[in-house]
Every structure is written in C-alpha cells, then in structure tokens.
Amino acid sequence: MSEQAMQRADPLAFRQAASRFATGVAVLTALDLHGEACGMTANSFVTISLSPPTVLVSVKSGRTHDAVSASRRYGVNVLPEQAKALSKHFADRSREAFPGYDIVDGLPRLSNCVAFFACEVIRTIDVSDHTLFIAEVSTCDYCDSLPLVFFSSRYHLGPGQPVDH
Ligand SMILES: Cc1cc2nc3c(=O)[nH]c(=O)nc-3n(C[C@H](O)[C@H](O)[C@H](O)COP(=O)(O)OP(=O)(O)OC[C@H]3O[C@@H](n4cnc5c(N)ncnc54)[C@H](O)[C@@H]3O)c2cc1C
C-alpha cells in the first residue's frame, strides 16, 4: 500500500475528458419480478471477449438495476440514429409507458434497434455506486441501419465518414 493518498482527477475535467470517448447509445432492458418490461439508457456497454461472447454494462442503482440483479438477465438494444427521443425517454426517471417491443429469448427487444444482445449475467462487481454486470450473450441480431452516437455530452447522427485503413 502506498503511504500517500492517490491523486484523483478533477471531477469536471474527468467528465469532460470522458465525454470525448464517442459511444453508441443502448437501452438496457429486463423483466422485473412481476414480469413487467423495464429499461434504461446506457452507454457503458463494452464487449469483453469474442469467445465466449462476453459483454458488460455498468449500472447505477434503480429499477433496471433491481430487475437485472433479480433475473440475472438483460437485453442490450443499440439505438438507431433517429432515436434521440427514445434515449431521452429511457433516461428520464418519470417515464411510464414502455414503447413497442417483442420478447426475444425471454427479454424485451425494442422495435427498430440496430443490434440486440440477449445476455445472461455470469458475474457482478460493485464499484462505488455502480454494478458491473458481466454477461455471456445467448443470442444477438443486427441490421445495417446507422446508429445514434453520443459524443461530448450530445447526440450525433450516425458514425461519420469512414477513414482509410
Ligand atoms: C446517453 C446516456 C447514457 C447513460 N448511460 C448510463 C449507464 O451506462 N449506466 C447508468 O447507470 N446510467 C446511465 N445513464 C443514466 C440512466 O439512463 C438514468 O439514470 C435512468 O433514469 C436509469 O433508469 P433506472 O430504471 O435504472 O433507474 P430509476 O429507477 O428510473 O432511477 C433513476 C435514478 O434515480 C435514482 N433513484 C431512484 N429512486 C430513487 C429514490 N427513491 N431516491 C433517490 N434516488 C433514486 C437512481 O439511483 C437512479 O440513478 C445514461 C443516460 C444517458 C442520457
């Protein structure tokens, strides 16, 4: 153990620097203890390994966290570029209605998502006020529509222009 306290980045600088890492936007979905669909906007989705197909999401306490903890399953719905309103809907605490979805592999799959992953939790790690839900992917699908992008705390259309390899 170091005798000196570890230096911590300034919170505002950290937030602004982190916002420069462009991500897609997903809605994490689950079924709660009553079998009701619930979901929240998340951009902490990470692919951990391809074999076995393993992912993680980092989730703060709340309804979706409770549902994933109890059911040990979650769906990751990657949003298309025209879905800013849907992202805002699922980030709003006061949301009530759950928009159109099907049940795929026992999990809510939003209509028109660009990609969907059905995930089985294999490990959880609590880190400060979040839980990392590490999961194996039991099914997935995708289409060729462009995704919604989150960068510098704002929504952007699509991934921009490809650059040469
Ligand atoms: C682009 C984007 C990306 C995001 N990515 C993530 C992400 O990766 N991980 C993540 O965790 N969040 C993320 N969020 C935020 C998240 O979408 C919202 O916090 C959402 O409302 C969480 O929904 P929920 O169903 O889990 O929680 P809800 O139950 O709706 O609660 C919302 C928040 O309020 C708090 N809360 C709930 N009930 C109470 C209460 N009674 N008293 C006090 N506080 C309470 C919860 O801790 C939670 O943080 C993101 C938001 C946006 C816009």
The ligand as a Gaussian input file, in Angstrom:
#p B3LYP/6-31G(d) Opt

LIG

0 1
 C      -26.583000       8.833000     -23.149000
 C      -26.833000       8.296000     -21.756000
 C      -26.092000       7.215000     -21.284000
 C      -26.309000       6.685000     -19.997000
 N      -25.573000       5.613000     -19.584000
 C      -25.753000       5.096000     -18.344000
 C      -25.007000       3.946000     -17.931000
 O      -24.203000       3.386000     -18.676000
 N      -25.238000       3.470000     -16.677000
 C      -26.128000       4.062000     -15.815000
 O      -26.275000       3.583000     -14.675000
 N      -26.860000       5.142000     -16.188000
 C      -26.714000       5.664000     -17.433000
 N      -27.466000       6.731000     -17.837000
 C      -28.470000       7.296000     -16.915000
 C      -29.744000       6.421000     -16.865000
 O      -30.288000       6.228000     -18.169000
 C      -30.841000       7.091000     -15.994000
 O      -30.325000       7.334000     -14.690000
 C      -32.107000       6.239000     -15.886000
 O      -33.162000       7.022000     -15.320000
 C      -31.889000       4.987000     -15.026000
 O      -33.078000       4.254000     -15.040000
 P      -33.373000       3.163000     -13.923000
 O      -34.602000       2.449000     -14.326000
 O      -32.197000       2.301000     -13.680000
 O      -33.472000       3.981000     -12.595000
 P      -34.710000       4.758000     -11.966000
 O      -35.369000       3.844000     -11.015000
 O      -35.509000       5.444000     -13.013000
 O      -33.866000       5.834000     -11.131000
 C      -33.135000       6.891000     -11.800000
 C      -32.051000       7.401000     -10.880000
 O      -32.611000       7.910000      -9.701000
 C      -32.084000       7.252000      -8.544000
 N      -33.241000       6.927000      -7.689000
 C      -34.241000       6.085000      -7.986000
 N      -35.143000       6.055000      -6.982000
 C      -34.671000       6.935000      -6.056000
 C      -35.153000       7.379000      -4.815000
 N      -36.285000       6.923000      -4.307000
 N      -34.416000       8.285000      -4.144000
 C      -33.263000       8.753000      -4.652000
 N      -32.761000       8.392000      -5.834000
 C      -33.461000       7.491000      -6.524000
 C      -31.401000       6.005000      -9.011000
 O      -30.225000       5.773000      -8.249000
 C      -31.073000       6.309000     -10.454000
 O      -29.776000       6.832000     -10.574000
 C      -27.282000       7.272000     -19.134000
 C      -28.036000       8.359000     -19.600000
 C      -27.815000       8.863000     -20.896000
 C      -28.648000      10.035000     -21.380000

